[in-house]
Amino acid sequence: MEVTLITGASSGIGEALSNKLAEKKHNLLLVARNADKLQKQCNQLSKTYGIHAQYIVADLSKPNAANEVFDESKKRNLLVTLLVNNAGIGSSGEFIKNHLQSELDMIYLNNASLVALCHLYLPEMIKNQKGSIINVASLAAFVPSPYMAAYAASKAFVRSFTQALTEECKPYGIAVMLFNPGFTTTNFMNTPANNNEWGQTLVKGAYTQTSEQVAFEMVEALEKKKTFHVSGRGNRFTTKMAALIPNAIIAKVFANQKRKEMNL
Ligand SMILES: NC(=O)c1ccc[n+]([C@@H]2O[C@H](COP(=O)([O-])OP(=O)(O)OC[C@H]3O[C@@H](n4cnc5c(N)ncnc54)[C@H](OP(=O)(O)O)[C@@H]3O)[C@@H](O)[C@H]2O)c1
C-alpha cells in the first residue's frame, strides 16, 4: 500500500498536516514517541476520512531509530511515496548553560534522522519513479540566532542539505521541498529546552501562524510542486529583508537586543 510518512505527527504542524492529507485521501504512516496520541489520531483519521492510518512509535533522537522505522514499514509492506521530515525540537538559552546531551539529541533528531530517512526511502522512490520529500526547516535556517544557536544551526543544515538534494533528485523526477515555518502556535515552545525566559523573549513580537495555516500552505506548496516555501506573508518578507544584510550584523543586533530585553 502507498503511504505518506509524517514524522512528528502527534502534535502541532505534523498533526495538522495529517488532518489535511487524510482529507485528501492519503493513507498515512505517522511517526512520533507518544503511542497513545498516535493511536487515537489514527483511529479518528481512519474513521472520519475512510483512509488507512497507522503509526510507528520511534524516538528519532536515537541512533538507528530511522532504520527501525524503515524496516518496520517494509515489514508492513508499505511503499512511502511522500516523506515529510517534520519532527524537530528547539532549544533556547545561552549555549554554554544549555544541557549538552539535550543539544546533541536535538541535532540527532533535527539532522541525522532526517538525513537517514531521506537516504533510506529515496532509492525505492527513484526505482519506482514516484515520490516526493518535504523537509521542514525554519525561519531560523536563514540567519544565525544567538541564544538559539544550536537549533538555528541545525535548521541551516536542513536548508543546505535539502536545497542540494532538490537538485540531485531532479534528474530522477523526485520532488524535494524545503518548507520553512515561522513562529507557529504549537507545543514547540513548551518543551523543556525551550520553555524558559530566553524562549519567551526570543519569540516576543514574532509574526505568528496556527499549525492549520502552516499545514494548509504546505499542502498547497506540495500541489504546486514547489521546491521551496516560507510559510506566512510576514515571514516571507522577513526572509527577503534578511538576505540583504550580512549574517554577522544580524547576529550582533539580535544578540544585543535580546540581552537588553533580558536586562543583561
Ligand atoms: N512552532 C514553531 O514556531 C516552529 C517554527 C519553525 C519551525 N518549526 C519546526 O516545525 C516542526 C514541527 O514542530 P511543531 O512546531 O509542530 O512542534 P510540536 O508541536 O512540539 O511537535 C513536534 C513533533 O515532533 C515529535 N517529536 C519530538 N521529539 C521527537 C523524537 N525524539 N522522536 C520522534 N518524534 C519527536 C513530537 O511528538 P512526540 O513528543 O510524541 O515524540 C511532535 O509530534 C519542527 O521541525 C520545528 O523545528 C516550528
The ligand as a Gaussian input file, in Angstrom:
#p B3LYP/6-31G(d) Opt

LIG

0 1
 N        6.391000      26.035000      16.116000
 C        7.252000      26.859000      15.583000
 O        7.283000      28.062000      15.907000
 C        8.216000      26.382000      14.512000
 C        8.910000      27.345000      13.766000
 C        9.786000      26.929000      12.791000
 C        9.986000      25.583000      12.556000
 N        9.307000      24.668000      13.293000
 C        9.568000      23.242000      13.020000
 O        8.351000      22.583000      12.774000
 C        8.500000      21.203000      13.095000
 C        7.289000      20.750000      13.910000
 O        7.286000      21.421000      15.152000
 P        5.947000      21.897000      15.878000
 O        6.004000      23.362000      15.980000
 O        4.766000      21.274000      15.271000
 O        6.242000      21.357000      17.360000
 P        5.466000      20.343000      18.296000
 O        4.038000      20.678000      18.412000
 O        6.293000      20.297000      19.542000
 O        5.606000      18.972000      17.516000
 C        6.829000      18.274000      17.436000
 C        6.564000      16.865000      16.949000
 O        7.834000      16.172000      16.895000
 C        7.722000      14.976000      17.657000
 N        8.985000      14.670000      18.300000
 C        9.656000      15.420000      19.213000
 N       10.756000      14.790000      19.615000
 C       10.787000      13.606000      18.933000
 C       11.661000      12.498000      18.933000
 N       12.740000      12.473000      19.724000
 N       11.394000      11.447000      18.127000
 C       10.288000      11.461000      17.348000
 N        9.425000      12.473000      17.295000
 C        9.671000      13.528000      18.094000
 C        6.630000      15.257000      18.709000
 O        5.975000      14.062000      19.111000
 P        6.296000      13.188000      20.418000
 O        6.517000      14.148000      21.549000
 O        5.079000      12.337000      20.531000
 O        7.517000      12.406000      20.058000
 C        5.658000      16.093000      17.879000
 O        4.816000      15.260000      17.145000
 C        9.840000      21.070000      13.811000
 O       10.803000      20.563000      12.923000
 C       10.183000      22.503000      14.190000
 O       11.574000      22.716000      14.274000
 C        8.423000      25.028000      14.259000

